[in-house]
């Protein structure tokens, strides 16, 4: 029997694995059955060989061949190349024997003739030699003796198990455990196929890749083993040999005159045979294509004939018509592409011709230059060799002077080399001294920064002690009280001197410059309150802020600024989001804000200028309210504190242009402060206008700045929900004393904390707010209450709580701590939850407003009826 172990390629999705299987050829049905082991009684599947083709491609690997059926491709692997060739030969021979015995053939008459002709082309010209000699039987890999050998081992124990046929696996396992005598009888044979029921094709253990059946294996089938086919092939060989025009025996070669003639004749035969082989290979390719077309036509015809209804046949015809139309369109596209390529080729040919002409011109110029060089060389040689010309004669005296001059120049060169070495050593020494001085200067500056930070802390503690002394001892003598008051007045005097001199880096200059009255954006570092206690608190707060800033300068600010300096083009990323949350340095803030606004607002060219022209020709109804709010904008900033400030006219134009740009809103109180902050950072009117548009139309929800401020009221209810969830103790404290936090927080949300936080913390909040949206305002509002939670909980009077909430945002001094609370301690804070809460509260508020309008209408109607 033809049997043995082969590796079978199984494909499960993207995973390909080789599994060892025991294969047996069934002579009665021309099927190749395969089992998991040689001891199994039930096969896992079968391969129908009557209509299959065989193929062995060298690129697949040694020992790998394919059996192609009309529906599947089975990839098998033998242990060696010899075993692979043995399997292919034996399967071809036994398939032909089965077809001849049963009087049925796998192909129609036309395909058989093609196959025979192709085999005639491939056989050797020598009559007694076979096209492919029979391979000896590899006893170690095939045959019944191989069944007693252990199956080839796989990488894992479970890899060789078929999971698609559990019932077959169970039967084979039970049979291997209990023995064939107990379950199946003593007369049963493992290799008996008389009572085997053929498994359907879909019971294969792995899902095989469905491909079109190829024809490469059909041309490798051999029929020399069949006694009836061999005479036919021998007759065809003889006919081809005689028709080739060569001598048909060695006697004709021996008739030649000498061995050289014989060699020439043989060489001529070799050349002729080589040309014939080439031509036959082309014919083989054409026959391959014809065979594939015939197979395709056969499959289509079978589908057409097996169609049960005319409707299905009509659908097949329509499908073919669509394919023909598709191919026609593709042919037209290819012809068009061919024409375009021909035009391109013509242009390239003309370009190549121009380049050739240019090269020819260059070669001619080069040749002319070479001729000129040769003529000049010959002329110079003649002049040097002519002793009669006095101009070219070098006298001994002139030669001596030149030698002396050369010696002097050599001495100068040596002197310059020595001087250069000396200067290099001096430069090296100076560089070392400069490096040492720079390091010392940096260390001293950092030490000075630390000392200044400690000085600020001591000064703030000193002011705190004076304040506590003034409050704790009300019965002080008048002289002592006056002394304490004078000390407080002296401490409130602000030093405006600039202690840093020279050119220092931005970081050190910022760190060591003494406290000035205004920061880099013009905000007062210490607000000028009318109440003396508030002045003292503002002074203490400014000193604490300066101390924290000096201490974090080297540890936090410098690495953050280095990271910002390393960023080139801005792109949306998680790293950029983290950097923006940490705060944008002053030198990068304007560029980043412009980039954020340009991402969300498409700047229309000349749109801002057209709005200004419209405002000049027609006065907007909101212009009066804008003029009233201009003097009340950022009164603690030097750029807006005076009516003659330069930014006041710019702010007016921005607000008027926005009122014309968005007539639905026009102007709402609070927009002046948003536009003012944008002007301070961006400096350009048009950029500030688009920043205001981005805030109102993109970041804030609709109707946030409408007449009813309905969305602003909704956000206050949403904030109370979040306050109850994130800070339940504080919310319970507010409810106990009947504190309505919306009286404080409403303005926070409307103007994004402008006039509520100190400038340094305010701009950090705006950095994240412009990039992420209104969720940042909720985060920071909750963080502010979390920051001061313990202080608020210690107050047990509603009036005092309201007084504390009026200015407690100004007492936040550590911006880093506030940022960590907002973005770390309050997580999770999903945007989806915020949208759902807004939707829910908006429905409730709209229902309340409708009810209020109904009550108002009923009241008006009742009053009208009561009138005489």
C-alpha positions in Angstrom: 0.0 0.0 0.0 1.0 3.6 -0.6 1.0 5.1 2.9 3.3 7.1 5.2 3.7 10.1 7.4 3.5 13.6 5.9 3.2 17.1 7.4 0.0 18.9 6.5 -0.3 22.7 6.5 -3.3 23.9 8.5 -4.5 27.5 8.3 -6.7 29.1 11.1 -7.1 32.8 10.4 -3.6 34.4 10.4 -2.0 31.3 12.1 -0.3 28.6 9.9 0.9 25.4 11.5 2.3 22.1 10.3 0.6 19.0 11.7 1.8 15.4 11.3 -0.7 13.1 9.6 -0.8 9.5 8.4 -1.8 9.3 4.7 -3.1 6.2 2.9 -4.1 5.8 -0.7 -7.5 4.2 -1.3 -7.3 2.3 -4.6 -11.0 1.7 -4.9 -12.0 5.3 -4.8 -8.8 7.1 -5.8 -8.8 9.1 -2.5 -5.9 10.0 -0.3 -7.1 9.5 3.3 -5.3 11.0 6.3 -5.4 10.1 10.0 -3.8 11.7 13.1 -1.7 8.5 13.7 -1.3 5.2 12.0 -3.2 3.4 14.8 -6.4 5.5 14.3 -9.4 3.7 12.7 -11.4 6.7 11.6 -9.9 9.2 9.1 -9.9 12.9 9.7 -10.6 13.7 6.0 -9.8 12.7 2.4 -8.5 14.3 -0.8 -10.1 13.3 -4.1 -7.3 12.7 -6.6 -9.4 11.9 -9.7 -9.8 15.7 -10.6 -6.7 17.0 -8.7 -3.4 18.4 -9.9 0.0 18.2 -8.3 2.6 21.0 -8.1 6.0 21.3 -6.4 7.5 24.8 -6.4 11.1 25.2 -5.3 10.4 28.5 -3.7 8.0 26.9 -1.2 10.9 25.0 0.4 12.4 21.5 0.1 10.0 18.6 0.3 6.8 20.8 0.0 4.3 20.0 -2.7 0.6 20.9 -3.3 -2.5 18.8 -4.3 -5.0 21.2 -5.9 -8.6 20.1 -6.1 -11.3 22.2 -7.7 -12.3 23.5 -4.3 -9.2 23.5 -2.1 -5.4 23.4 -2.0 -3.7 20.9 0.3 -0.1 21.8 1.1 2.0 18.7 2.2 5.6 18.4 3.3 7.7 15.2 3.0 10.9 14.5 5.1 13.1 14.9 2.0 13.1 15.8 -1.6 13.3 12.1 -2.6 10.3 11.3 -0.5 8.4 14.2 -2.1 9.2 13.0 -5.7 8.2 9.4 -4.7 4.8 10.5 -3.5 4.2 12.6 -6.6 5.2 9.8 -9.0 3.1 7.2 -7.1 0.0 9.4 -6.9 0.3 10.2 -10.6 0.7 6.5 -11.6 -2.1 5.2 -9.3 -4.4 8.0 -10.5 -3.9 7.0 -14.1 -4.3 3.3 -13.3 -7.6 4.1 -11.5 -8.8 6.2 -14.5 -7.9 3.6 -17.1 -9.4 0.8 -15.0 -12.7 2.6 -14.4 -12.8 4.0 -18.0 -13.0 7.5 -16.8 -10.6 10.4 -17.2 -10.1 13.5 -15.1 -10.1 15.8 -18.2 -12.0 15.9 -21.5 -10.5 14.9 -24.8 -9.1 18.3 -25.7 -7.3 18.6 -22.4 -5.9 15.1 -22.7 -4.4 15.9 -26.1 -2.9 19.1 -24.7 -1.4 17.2 -21.8 0.1 14.5 -24.1 1.5 17.1 -26.4 3.1 18.9 -23.5 4.7 15.7 -22.2 6.0 15.1 -25.7 7.7 18.5 -25.6 9.2 17.8 -22.2 10.6 14.3 -22.7 14.2 13.9 -23.5 15.3 13.4 -27.1 17.1 10.2 -26.3 14.6 7.3 -26.8 15.9 5.0 -24.1 16.1 7.7 -21.4 13.0 8.6 -19.2 11.8 12.2 -18.8 11.9 11.7 -15.0 13.4 8.4 -13.7 11.6 6.4 -11.1 12.5 7.4 -7.6 13.5 4.6 -5.2 11.1 3.9 -2.4 12.3 5.6 0.8 11.6 2.8 3.3 12.1 5.0 6.3 9.3 7.4 5.3 6.6 5.4 3.5 5.1 1.9 3.5 3.6 -0.3 6.2 6.9 -0.5 8.0 6.7 3.3 8.7 3.5 2.7 10.7 5.4 0.9 13.4 7.7 4.0 13.7 6.8 6.8 16.1 5.0 9.7 14.6 7.1 12.9 14.1 7.0 15.1 17.2 5.4 18.5 17.1 6.3 21.6 19.1 3.4 21.1 21.6 1.3 18.2 22.6 -2.0 19.9 21.6 -0.8 21.2 18.3 -1.3 17.9 16.5 -4.9 17.4 17.8 -7.8 18.2 15.4 -10.3 20.3 17.2 -12.8 20.3 14.3 -13.5 16.6 14.6 -14.0 15.9 18.3 -16.1 12.8 17.8 -13.5 11.2 15.5 -10.7 12.1 18.0 -12.7 10.5 20.8 -13.3 7.3 18.8 -9.6 7.0 17.8 -8.5 7.7 21.4 -10.9 5.0 22.8 -9.7 2.6 20.1 -6.1 3.2 21.0 -6.7 2.7 24.7 -9.0 -0.3 24.7 -7.4 -2.1 21.7 -8.8 -3.2 18.4 -9.8 -6.7 19.6 -12.2 -5.5 22.3 -14.1 -2.9 20.3 -13.9 -3.8 16.6 -13.3 -7.5 16.5 -10.3 -9.7 15.9 -10.6 -9.7 12.1 -10.6 -5.9 11.6 -7.5 -4.4 10.1 -6.4 -0.8 10.6 -5.6 -0.4 6.9 -8.8 -2.0 5.6 -11.0 0.4 3.5 -13.8 -1.9 2.4 -16.3 -0.6 4.9 -15.0 3.0 5.1 -17.6 5.7 4.6 -16.3 8.6 2.7 -16.2 11.8 4.6 -17.7 14.9 2.9 -15.2 17.5 1.7 -16.2 19.9 4.4 -15.0 17.6 7.2 -11.4 18.7 6.8 -9.8 19.4 10.1 -8.5 22.9 9.2 -10.1 25.6 7.1 -8.2 25.6 3.9 -7.7 28.5 1.6 -9.9 28.3 -1.4 -8.0 28.9 -4.7 -8.6 28.2 -8.3 -7.3 24.8 -9.3 -4.0 25.2 -11.1 -2.7 23.3 -14.0 1.0 23.1 -13.3 0.8 19.7 -11.8 -1.2 18.2 -14.7 1.8 18.7 -17.0 4.0 16.8 -14.6 1.8 13.7 -14.6 3.6 10.6 -15.9 2.0 7.9 -17.9 5.1 5.9 -18.7 4.1 3.3 -16.1 0.9 2.5 -17.9 1.6 -0.1 -20.6 -1.0 1.2 -23.0 0.3 4.8 -22.9 4.0 4.1 -23.3 4.0 2.9 -26.9 2.1 6.1 -27.9 4.7 8.3 -26.2 7.6 6.3 -27.8 6.0 6.7 -31.2 5.7 10.5 -30.7 9.3 10.7 -29.6 10.5 8.9 -32.7 8.5 11.1 -35.0 9.8 14.3 -33.4 13.4 12.9 -33.6 13.1 12.1 -37.3 11.4 15.3 -38.2 14.2 17.4 -36.5 16.5 16.9 -39.4 19.4 15.3 -37.3 21.1 11.9 -37.9 19.0 9.2 -36.2 21.8 6.9 -35.3 25.5 6.9 -34.4 26.3 5.4 -37.8 25.5 8.7 -39.5 27.8 10.5 -37.1 30.6 8.0 -37.9 30.3 8.8 -41.6 31.8 12.2 -41.0 35.3 12.8 -42.2 37.0 13.7 -38.9 36.2 14.3 -35.2 36.1 18.0 -35.7 33.2 17.6 -38.1 31.5 15.4 -35.6 31.9 18.1 -32.9 30.6 20.8 -35.2 27.6 18.7 -36.1 26.9 18.0 -32.4 27.2 21.7 -31.5 24.8 22.6 -34.3 22.4 20.0 -33.0 22.7 21.4 -29.5 22.0 25.0 -30.7 19.0 23.8 -32.7 17.7 21.8 -29.8 18.1 24.8 -27.5 16.1 27.0 -29.9 13.5 24.3 -30.1 13.3 24.1 -26.3 12.8 27.8 -26.1 10.0 27.8 -28.7 8.3 24.8 -27.0 8.5 26.6 -23.6 6.6 29.5 -25.2 4.1 27.0 -26.6 3.8 25.5 -23.1 2.9 28.9 -21.6 0.3 29.4 -24.3 -1.2 26.0 -23.6 -1.1 26.8 -19.9 -3.2 29.9 -20.5 -5.5 28.0 -22.8 -6.0 25.3 -20.3 -6.8 27.8 -17.5 -9.3 29.5 -19.8 -10.9 26.1 -20.6 -11.1 25.3 -16.9 -12.7 28.7 -16.2 -15.2 28.2 -19.0 -15.9 24.6 -17.7 -16.7 25.9 -14.2 -18.9 28.7 -15.5 -20.7 26.2 -17.8 -21.2 23.8 -14.9 -22.7 26.6 -12.8 -25.0 27.6 -15.7 -26.2 24.0 -16.2 -26.6 23.4 -12.4 -28.8 26.5 -12.1 -32.3 25.3 -11.1 -34.3 28.2 -12.6 -34.1 30.5 -15.6 -33.8 33.4 -13.1 -30.4 32.0 -11.8 -29.2 31.5 -15.3 -30.2 35.0 -16.3 -28.3 36.3 -13.2 -25.2 34.4 -14.4 -25.5 35.9 -17.9 -25.9 39.3 -16.4 -22.9 38.8 -14.2 -20.8 37.8 -17.3 -22.1 40.9 -19.1 -21.1 43.1 -16.2 -17.7 41.4 -16.2 -17.4 42.1 -19.9 -18.3 45.7 -19.5 -15.9 46.1 -16.6 -13.1 44.5 -18.7 -14.0 46.8 -21.6 -13.7 49.9 -19.4 -10.4 48.6 -17.9 -9.2 48.0 -21.5 -10.1 51.6 -22.4 -8.4 52.9 -19.3 -5.3 50.9 -20.2 -5.3 52.2 -23.7 -5.6 55.7 -22.5 -2.7 55.1 -20.1 -0.8 53.6 -22.9 -1.3 56.7 -25.0 -0.2 58.9 -22.1 2.9 56.7 -21.5 3.7 57.0 -25.3 3.5 60.8 -25.0 5.7 60.7 -21.9 8.1 58.4 -23.8 8.2 60.8 -26.8 8.9 63.8 -24.4 11.6 61.8 -22.7 13.1 60.8 -26.1 13.2 64.5 -27.1 14.7 65.4 -23.8 17.3 62.7 -24.2 18.1 64.0 -27.6 18.6 67.5 -26.3 20.9 66.1 -23.6 22.9 64.3 -26.2 23.3 67.4 -28.2 24.3 69.3 -25.0 26.8 66.6 -24.2 28.2 66.7 -27.7 28.5 70.5 -27.4 30.4 70.1 -24.1 32.7 67.5 -25.6 33.5 69.9 -28.4 34.2 72.7 -26.0 36.3 70.4 -23.9 38.3 69.3 -27.0 38.8 72.9 -28.0 40.1 73.7 -24.5 42.4 70.8 -24.6 43.8 72.0 -27.9 44.4 75.5 -26.4 46.1 74.0 -23.4 48.4 71.9 -25.6 49.3 74.9 -27.7 50.1 77.0 -24.6 52.1 74.1 -23.2 54.1 73.8 -26.3 54.7 77.6 -26.5 55.8 77.6 -22.9 58.2 74.7 -23.5 59.6 76.5 -26.4 60.1 79.7 -24.5 61.9 77.9 -21.6 64.1 76.0 -23.9 65.1 79.1 -26.0 68.3 80.6 -24.4 68.1 83.6 -26.6 65.2 85.3 -24.9 66.4 87.6 -22.2 63.0 88.2 -20.5 62.7 84.6 -19.4 66.3 84.3 -18.2 66.8 84.2 -14.5 70.0 85.6 -13.4 71.9 84.3 -10.4 71.4 87.5 -8.5 67.6 87.4 -8.8 67.6 83.8 -7.8 69.7 84.6 -4.7 67.3 87.4 -3.7 64.3 85.1 -4.0 66.0 82.4 -1.9 66.7 85.0 0.8 63.1 86.2 0.7 61.9 82.5 1.1 64.1 82.1 4.1 62.7 85.3 5.7 59.2 84.0 5.0 60.1 80.7 6.7 61.3 82.5 9.7 58.0 84.5 9.8 56.0 81.3 9.6 57.9 79.8 12.5 57.4 83.0 14.5 53.7 83.0 13.8 53.4 79.3 14.7 55.0 80.0 18.1 52.8 83.0 18.6 49.7 81.0 17.7 50.7 78.3 20.2 51.1 80.9 22.9 47.8 82.5 22.1 46.0 79.1 22.1 47.4 78.4 25.6 46.2 81.8 26.7 42.8 81.2 25.3 42.6 77.8 27.0 43.5 79.4 30.3 41.0 82.2 29.9 38.3 79.7 28.9 38.9 77.7 32.1 38.8 80.8 34.2 35.6 81.9 32.4 33.9 78.5 33.0 34.9 78.6 36.6 33.6 82.1 37.1 30.3 81.2 35.3 29.8 78.2 37.6 30.5 80.3 40.6 28.3 83.1 39.4 25.5 80.6 38.8 25.9 79.1 42.3 25.9 82.5 43.8 22.8 83.5 41.9 21.0 80.4 43.0 22.2 81.0 46.6 21.0 84.6 46.3 17.6 83.3 45.0 17.3 80.9 48.0 18.2 83.7 50.4 15.7 86.1 48.8 13.0 83.4 49.1 13.9 83.0 52.8 13.8 86.8 53.1 10.3 86.9 51.6 9.2 84.2 53.9 10.6 86.0 56.9 9.1 89.3 55.8 5.7 87.6 55.4 5.9 86.0 58.8 7.0 89.4 60.2 3.9 91.1 58.7 1.7 88.2 60.0 3.0 88.7 63.5 2.4 92.4 63.4 -1.2 91.8 62.1 -1.8 89.2 64.8 -0.3 91.6 67.5 -2.6 94.4 66.3 -5.7 92.2 66.4 -4.9 90.1 69.6 -4.1 93.0 72.0 -6.8 95.6 71.7 -5.8 97.4 74.9 -2.3 98.4 73.8 -1.0 101.8 75.0 -1.3 104.5 72.4 2.5 104.7 72.0 2.8 100.9 71.4 -0.2 100.9 69.0 1.3 103.8 67.1 4.6 102.0 66.9 2.9 98.8 65.5 1.1 100.9 63.0 4.3 102.6 61.8 6.0 99.3 61.5 3.1 98.0 59.3 3.3 101.2 57.2 7.0 100.8 56.7 6.5 97.1 55.7 3.9 98.1 53.1 6.4 100.4 51.3 7.2 98.5 48.1 10.8 98.5 46.9 11.0 99.2 43.2 14.8 99.0 42.8 16.2 96.6 40.2 19.1 94.8 41.9 20.1 92.6 38.9 22.6 94.4 36.6 24.3 93.3 33.5 23.0 90.7 30.9 21.7 87.6 32.7 19.7 84.8 31.2 15.9 85.1 31.3 15.5 82.5 34.1 18.0 84.1 36.5 16.8 87.6 35.7 13.2 86.6 36.5 14.3 84.9 39.6 16.6 87.6 41.1 14.9 90.8 40.0 13.4 92.4 43.1 9.7 92.7 43.4 8.2 95.3 41.2 4.8 96.9 41.3 3.5 95.3 38.2 4.1 91.9 36.5 5.0 91.2 32.9 1.4 91.6 31.8 0.8 94.8 33.7 -1.2 93.3 36.7 -0.5 94.8 40.1 1.5 92.4 42.2 -0.1 93.9 45.4 -3.6 95.2 44.8 -4.3 98.6 46.3 -7.2 97.8 48.6 -8.9 100.6 50.7 -9.0 98.5 53.9 -5.7 98.3 55.7 -6.2 94.6 56.7 -6.7 93.7 53.1 -3.6 95.7 52.1 -1.6 93.7 54.7 -3.0 90.4 53.5 -2.2 91.3 49.9 1.4 92.2 50.8 1.7 88.8 52.7 0.2 87.0 49.8 2.6 88.6 47.3 5.6 87.7 49.4 4.5 84.1 49.7 3.9 83.9 45.9 7.3 85.3 45.2 8.9 82.9 47.7 7.2 79.9 46.1 8.3 81.1 42.6 11.9 81.6 43.6 12.0 78.1 45.2 10.5 76.4 42.2 12.6 78.3 39.7 15.4 75.8 39.4 13.5 72.6 40.3 10.3 73.1 38.3 10.3 76.2 36.0 13.7 75.6 34.4 13.0 72.0 33.3 9.6 73.0 32.1 11.0 75.9 30.1 13.7 73.6 28.6 10.9 71.2 27.4 9.0 74.1 25.8 12.2 75.2 24.1 12.7 71.8 22.6 9.3 71.8 20.9 9.3 72.9 17.3 6.0 72.8 15.3 3.0 72.4 17.6 0.8 69.3 17.1 -2.0 67.8 19.1 -0.6 65.2 21.5 -0.8 64.0 25.1 2.6 65.5 25.8 1.5 69.0 24.6 -1.7 68.7 26.7 0.4 67.9 29.8 2.7 70.8 29.2 -0.2 73.2 28.7 -1.8 72.1 31.9 1.5 72.8 33.7 1.5 76.3 32.4 3.0 78.0 29.3 6.1 80.1 29.8 5.7 83.8 29.1 7.9 83.7 26.0 5.9 80.9 24.4 2.3 81.8 25.5 1.5 84.2 22.6 2.6 81.6 20.0 0.6 78.8 21.6 -2.5 80.8 22.0 -2.4 81.9 18.4 -2.0 78.3 17.3 -4.9 77.1 19.5 -7.3 79.8 18.1 -6.2 79.2 14.5 -7.1 75.5 14.9 -10.7 76.2 15.7 -11.4 79.5 13.9 -10.9 79.8 10.2 -9.7 83.4 9.9 -11.6 85.1 7.0 -9.4 87.6 5.2 -10.3 91.2 5.9 -13.4 90.1 8.0 -12.3 92.1 11.0 -11.6 95.2 8.9 -15.1 95.0 7.3 -16.7 94.8 10.7 -14.8 98.0 11.8 -15.9 99.8 8.7 -19.5 98.8 9.4 -19.2 100.0 13.0 -18.0 103.4 11.7 -20.9 103.8 9.3 -23.6 102.5 11.7 -23.7 102.7 15.4 -24.5 99.4 17.1 -27.2 99.4 19.9 -24.6 97.9 22.3 -22.1 100.7 21.8 -23.5 102.6 24.8 -23.1 99.7 27.2 -19.6 99.0 25.9 -18.6 102.6 26.6 -20.0 102.2 30.2 -18.0 99.0 30.8 -14.6 100.2 29.4 -13.5 102.1 32.5 -14.5 99.1 34.7 -12.3 96.6 32.8 -9.3 95.2 34.7 -8.8 98.1 37.1 -5.8 96.4 38.7 -3.9 96.4 35.4 -1.9 99.5 34.3 -2.8 99.0 30.6 -6.6 99.6 31.4 -6.5 101.6 34.7 -6.5 105.0 32.9 -8.9 106.2 30.2 -5.9 107.3 28.2 -4.3 103.9 28.2 -3.3 102.6 24.8 -5.3 99.3 25.0 -8.6 101.0 25.7 -9.3 102.0 22.1 -8.2 98.5 20.9 -10.6 96.9 23.4 -13.4 99.2 22.2 -12.9 98.2 18.5 -12.7 94.5 19.4 -16.0 94.5 21.3 -17.8 96.6 18.7 -16.6 94.3 15.9 -17.8 91.2 17.9 -21.2 92.8 18.4 -21.6 93.1 14.6 -20.0 89.6 14.0 -22.5 87.9 16.4 -25.8 89.9 16.4 -27.6 87.2 18.5 -25.4 88.1 21.4 -24.3 91.6 20.5 -22.6 92.4 23.8 -22.9 90.9 27.3 -21.3 92.1 30.5 -18.2 90.0 31.0 -17.1 90.0 27.4 -15.0 93.1 28.0 -12.8 91.2 30.5 -12.4 88.2 28.2 -11.3 90.4 25.3 -9.0 92.4 27.7 -7.0 89.3 28.7 -6.7 88.2 25.1 -5.3 91.7 24.2 -2.8 91.5 27.0 -1.3 88.2 25.8 -1.8 88.3 22.0 -1.2 92.1 21.7 -2.9 92.2 18.2 -6.5 93.4 17.8 -7.5 90.9 15.2 -6.0 88.0 17.1 -7.8 89.1 20.2 -11.0 89.3 18.3 -10.7 85.8 17.0 -9.8 84.6 20.5 -13.0 86.1 21.8 -14.9 84.4 19.0 -13.3 81.0 19.9 -14.3 81.4 23.5 -17.9 82.4 22.9 -18.7 80.3 19.9 -16.6 77.2 20.4 -15.6 76.7 24.1 -18.8 78.0 25.8 -22.1 76.2 25.2 -24.9 78.0 23.3 -26.9 80.7 25.1 -24.1 81.2 27.6 -24.1 85.0 27.0 -27.7 85.4 25.9 -30.3 87.8 27.5 -31.5 85.1 29.9 -28.1 83.6 30.6 -29.9 80.2 30.7 -26.9 78.0 30.1 -24.9 79.9 32.7 -27.6 79.2 35.2 -27.6 75.5 34.1 -23.8 75.3 34.8 -24.3 76.6 38.4 -26.7 73.7 39.1 -24.3 71.3 37.5 -21.5 72.7 39.6 -23.5 72.2 42.8 -24.0 68.5 41.9 -20.2 68.1 41.4 -19.6 69.9 44.7 -21.8 67.5 46.5 -20.1 64.5 44.9 -16.5 65.6 45.2 -16.6 67.7 48.4 -19.6 66.4 50.4 -18.4 67.8 53.8 -18.1 71.3 52.4 -21.4 71.1 50.7 -23.1 70.0 53.9 -21.5 72.9 55.7 -22.9 75.3 53.1 -26.3 73.8 53.4 -26.2 74.0 57.2 -25.6 77.8 57.0 -27.8 78.3 53.9 -24.9 79.5 51.7 -25.7 79.8 48.0 -22.3 79.3 46.3 -23.7 80.4 42.9 -23.6 84.0 44.2 -19.8 83.6 44.2 -19.2 81.2 41.4 -21.5 82.6 38.8 -18.9 85.3 37.9 -16.1 82.7 37.8 -17.8 80.8 35.0 -19.0 83.9 33.1 -15.5 85.5 32.8 -13.3 82.4 33.4 -11.9 83.6 36.8 -10.8 87.1 35.5 -10.6 89.5 38.5 -10.8 86.5 40.9 -7.3 84.8 40.8 -3.9 86.4 40.8 -2.5 86.9 37.4 0.1 84.1 37.4 -2.5 81.4 38.3 -5.2 83.1 36.1 -3.1 82.7 33.0 -2.3 79.1 33.8 -6.0 78.4 34.0 -6.6 80.2 30.7 -3.8 78.1 29.0 -5.7 74.9 29.8 -9.1 76.5 29.2 -8.4 77.6 25.7 -7.0 74.1 24.8 -9.6 71.8 26.5 -12.7 73.9 27.0 -15.2 74.6 29.8 -14.4 71.4 31.7 -11.3 73.1 33.0 -13.4 75.8 34.7 -15.3 73.1 36.6 -12.0 71.5 37.6 -10.5 74.7 38.9 -13.6 75.9 40.6 -13.8 72.6 42.6 -10.0 72.8 43.2 -10.3 76.3 44.7 -12.9 75.1 47.3 -10.7 72.0 47.9 -7.7 74.2 48.4 -9.5 76.3 51.1 -11.8 73.6 52.5 -10.4 73.4 56.0 -10.4 77.2 56.4 -14.1 77.4 55.3 -15.1 74.5 57.6 -13.6 76.4 60.6 -16.0 79.3 60.0 -19.4 78.9 61.7 -21.3 82.0 60.8 -23.0 82.7 57.5 -22.0 86.3 57.3 -18.4 85.5 57.9 -18.5 82.7 55.3 -19.8 85.2 52.7 -17.1 87.7 53.6 -14.4 85.0 53.4 -15.7 83.8 50.0 -15.5 87.3 48.6 -11.7 87.4 48.7 -10.5 83.8 49.5 -9.5 83.2 45.8 -6.8 85.9 46.2 -5.3 84.0 49.1 -4.3 81.1 46.9 -0.5 81.3 46.6 0.7 77.9 45.4 -0.3 77.5 41.8 1.3 74.1 41.4 -0.7 72.7 44.3 -3.9 74.1 42.8 -3.1 72.5 39.4 -2.4 69.1 41.0 -5.8 69.2 42.8 -7.6 70.2 39.6 -6.1 67.6 37.3 -5.2 64.7 39.7 -7.2 64.7 42.9 -10.5 65.4 41.2 -10.3 62.5 38.7 -12.2 60.9 37.1 -14.0 63.8 35.5 -15.5 62.6 32.1 -16.9 65.1 29.6 -19.8 62.8 28.9 -21.0 63.1 32.5 -20.8 66.9 32.2 -22.9 66.9 29.0 -25.5 64.6 30.5 -25.8 66.8 33.6 -26.2 69.9 31.5 -28.9 68.3 29.4 -30.9 67.2 32.5 -30.7 70.5 34.3 -31.5 72.5 31.1 -34.8 70.6 30.8 -35.6 71.3 34.4 -34.8 75.0 34.1 -36.7 75.4 30.9 -39.8 73.8 32.5 -39.4 76.2 35.5 -39.1 79.2 33.2 -42.2 78.1 31.3 -44.2 77.7 34.5 -43.0 81.1 35.6 -44.1 82.7 32.3 -47.5 81.1 32.7 -47.9 82.4 36.3 -46.8 85.9 35.1 -49.3 85.8 32.2 -52.1 84.7 34.5 -51.2 87.5 36.9 -51.2 90.1 34.2 -54.6 88.8 32.9 -56.1 88.9 36.4 -54.8 92.5 37.0 -56.3 93.6 33.7 -59.7 92.1 34.6 -59.8 93.8 38.0 -59.3 97.3 36.4 -62.6 99.3 35.9 
